[in-house]
Amino acid sequence: MTRILSKPGDLPALPATLAQIALPVVELGQCWFRTHAVARPPSFFGRAARHRFDDPQGEYGVLYVASEPAGALIETFGQLAGKTAHHPRPITMQELAGKALSEFQANRALRLVDLCGPGLARLGADARLFSGDHATARSWSRAFYSHPDQVDGIYYPARHDPSQTAAASFNESLAWADISRRVWGSMGVSLTGFLFLLGFELRFLCYGSVSINLGSQANQLRFKLVCCGRGVRRRHECSG
């Protein structure tokens, strides 16, 4: 009889035969997006073993990118806001003003281990690889890095929004070309739409209160700013 686990627990250890398994590989030549400090360049390969797919030994760096701007936002600010139980998750214009959204592209298509489809099960893994313990994920990252298939990195669903996809690239020899860069805090209506959909509450530093109506032919987004001392909450309502 098959035993069903009521508590999945930690992801099982790496398969001893992983080096002999053909990795599920996807080649993507698309543009990528990344949220980063305004004063820093978008391309950064971290070696501090702080993030999910970092090398636990610090031998190689890892660059984290998202397929869409929304993914770049939620993977950065979702981690910051996730430290509080408050909902909607608060975020300030000061935080947004310090971060930029960059669009850039590698000089060739990335060959990535595809964790977004059935290949995940074939590897003996499951969703805990991109949503569970970081230490376990780092050991898998190192195994992919040294695998004979010589991939450039890992393609996986974003933890804070699985409908978004992200990549962790550990090929530092690739050249990246900047396409565009904008400060998150300067994006106006497009930014408020992202925040609303992703469950954030935008806070300002001001006094008094004001209502803003932004209309379009398709729908109307109504925003109400409510001040509480120096903090302001922006509430959103959608109407057809």
C-alpha positions in Angstrom: 0.0 0.0 0.0 1.3 3.5 -0.9 1.9 5.6 2.1 0.7 9.2 1.8 2.6 11.9 3.7 0.4 14.3 5.6 3.4 16.5 6.4 5.7 16.7 3.4 8.6 18.1 5.5 11.9 19.0 3.9 12.8 18.2 0.3 14.5 14.8 0.0 18.3 14.8 -0.5 19.8 15.0 -4.0 19.5 11.8 -6.0 22.9 10.1 -6.0 22.5 9.5 -9.8 21.6 13.1 -10.7 24.8 13.5 -12.8 23.6 10.6 -15.0 20.1 12.1 -15.5 19.5 14.2 -18.5 18.4 17.6 -17.2 15.1 19.1 -18.5 16.5 22.1 -20.3 14.8 25.1 -21.9 16.5 27.7 -24.0 15.3 31.3 -23.6 16.5 34.2 -25.6 14.1 36.7 -24.1 14.6 40.0 -22.3 14.8 39.8 -18.5 13.9 42.1 -15.7 15.5 42.8 -12.3 14.9 45.1 -9.4 18.1 46.6 -7.9 19.4 49.6 -6.0 19.2 52.7 -8.1 23.0 53.4 -7.6 24.0 49.9 -8.7 24.2 48.2 -12.2 21.5 45.7 -12.9 23.9 42.8 -13.5 25.1 41.4 -10.2 26.3 37.9 -9.4 26.1 37.4 -5.7 28.4 35.0 -3.8 27.2 35.6 -0.2 25.1 32.3 0.0 22.2 34.4 1.2 19.6 33.7 -1.5 17.9 30.5 -2.7 20.2 29.2 -5.4 23.4 30.8 -4.3 26.5 28.6 -4.3 27.0 27.3 -0.7 30.7 27.3 -1.3 30.9 30.7 -2.9 32.8 29.4 -6.0 30.4 31.0 -8.5 28.0 34.0 -8.4 24.3 33.9 -9.2 22.3 36.6 -11.0 18.5 36.6 -10.3 16.2 37.9 -13.0 12.4 37.7 -13.7 10.5 37.2 -17.0 8.2 40.1 -16.3 8.3 43.4 -14.4 5.7 42.1 -11.9 7.9 39.2 -11.1 10.9 41.5 -10.5 8.8 43.5 -8.1 7.2 40.7 -6.1 10.5 38.8 -5.7 12.2 41.8 -4.2 9.5 43.6 -2.3 7.7 40.5 -1.3 10.7 39.4 0.7 10.8 42.7 2.5 7.0 42.9 3.2 6.8 39.3 4.1 8.5 40.0 7.4 5.2 41.5 8.7 1.8 39.9 9.3 0.0 43.1 8.2 -2.2 42.8 5.2 -2.3 44.4 2.8 1.5 44.5 3.0 2.8 48.0 3.5 5.3 49.6 1.2 6.5 53.2 1.2 7.3 55.6 -1.7 10.8 56.0 -0.1 11.4 52.2 -0.5 10.2 52.4 -4.1 12.3 55.5 -4.9 15.4 53.6 -3.9 14.9 50.8 -6.3 15.1 50.6 -10.1 13.6 48.2 -12.6 16.0 47.3 -15.4 15.3 45.4 -18.6 18.3 43.7 -20.1 19.3 40.7 -22.3 22.2 38.3 -22.5 24.3 38.0 -25.7 22.8 34.6 -26.3 19.9 32.4 -25.2 20.1 31.0 -21.7 20.1 27.2 -21.3 18.3 26.7 -18.1 17.2 23.7 -16.0 13.4 23.9 -16.3 11.6 23.5 -13.0 8.3 24.9 -14.4 7.1 21.6 -15.9 7.1 17.8 -15.6 10.9 17.8 -15.5 10.7 18.7 -11.9 9.3 15.4 -10.9 11.7 13.6 -13.2 14.6 15.0 -11.1 13.0 13.6 -7.9 12.1 17.1 -6.7 8.9 19.1 -6.1 7.8 22.7 -5.4 9.7 22.8 -2.2 12.9 23.3 -4.3 11.8 26.8 -5.2 9.6 27.6 -2.1 11.2 25.7 0.8 14.5 25.7 2.7 17.3 27.7 1.1 20.1 25.4 2.2 18.6 22.5 0.3 18.0 24.6 -2.8 21.6 25.7 -2.7 22.9 22.1 -2.8 20.7 21.5 -5.9 22.1 24.6 -7.5 25.6 23.4 -7.1 24.7 20.0 -8.5 23.2 21.7 -11.6 26.2 23.9 -11.9 28.6 21.0 -12.1 26.3 18.7 -14.2 27.7 17.4 -17.5 24.8 19.2 -19.4 26.6 22.5 -18.7 23.5 24.7 -18.2 23.6 28.4 -17.6 21.2 28.4 -14.6 17.8 27.5 -13.3 14.3 28.5 -14.6 11.6 28.3 -11.9 8.3 29.7 -10.6 8.5 32.8 -8.4 7.8 31.8 -4.7 5.6 34.9 -4.0 3.6 34.5 -7.2 3.9 31.1 -9.0 2.3 32.6 -12.1 5.5 34.6 -12.6 8.7 32.9 -13.6 12.3 33.7 -12.7 15.8 32.6 -13.5 19.0 32.2 -11.5 22.0 32.3 -13.9 25.4 31.2 -12.7 27.2 31.7 -16.1 29.3 34.8 -15.4 31.0 34.7 -18.8 27.8 36.0 -20.6 27.6 39.7 -21.6 24.4 41.5 -20.6 23.2 44.6 -22.6 20.9 47.2 -20.8 17.7 48.0 -22.7 15.8 50.2 -20.3 15.9 51.4 -16.7 13.2 53.2 -14.6 12.9 54.0 -10.9 10.0 52.1 -9.4 8.8 55.2 -7.6 8.4 57.1 -10.8 6.0 54.8 -12.6 2.7 56.3 -11.6 -0.5 54.5 -12.5 1.3 51.4 -13.8 3.0 51.0 -10.5 -0.2 51.3 -8.5 -1.8 48.6 -10.6 1.1 46.3 -9.8 0.9 47.0 -6.1 -2.9 46.5 -6.0 -2.7 43.1 -7.8 0.1 41.9 -5.6 -1.5 42.8 -2.3 0.6 45.8 -1.3 -0.6 49.0 0.4 1.3 52.1 -0.7 2.2 54.5 2.1 3.3 58.1 1.7 4.7 60.7 4.1 2.3 63.7 4.0 -0.5 65.5 5.8 -4.2 65.8 5.0 -6.2 63.7 2.6 -7.0 63.7 -1.1 -9.0 61.5 -3.5 -7.8 60.8 -7.1 -9.9 59.4 -10.0 -8.1 57.8 -12.9 -10.4 56.8 -15.8 -10.1 54.8 -19.0 -12.6 53.5 -21.6 -12.4 50.0 -20.2 -12.6 50.6 -16.5 -11.9 53.1 -13.7 -9.4 52.8 -10.9 -10.3 54.9 -7.9 -7.7 55.6 -5.3 -8.3 57.2 -1.9 -5.4 58.5 0.1 -6.0 58.4 3.8 -3.5 60.0 6.1 -2.7 58.7 9.6 -0.3 61.1 11.2 2.6 61.0 8.7 1.7 57.7 7.2 -0.7 57.5 4.2 -2.6 54.4 3.0 -3.7 54.2 -0.6 -6.8 52.1 -1.0 -7.9 50.8 -4.4 -11.3 50.0 -5.8 -12.0 48.7 -9.3 -15.3 49.4 -11.2 -16.3 48.4 -14.6 
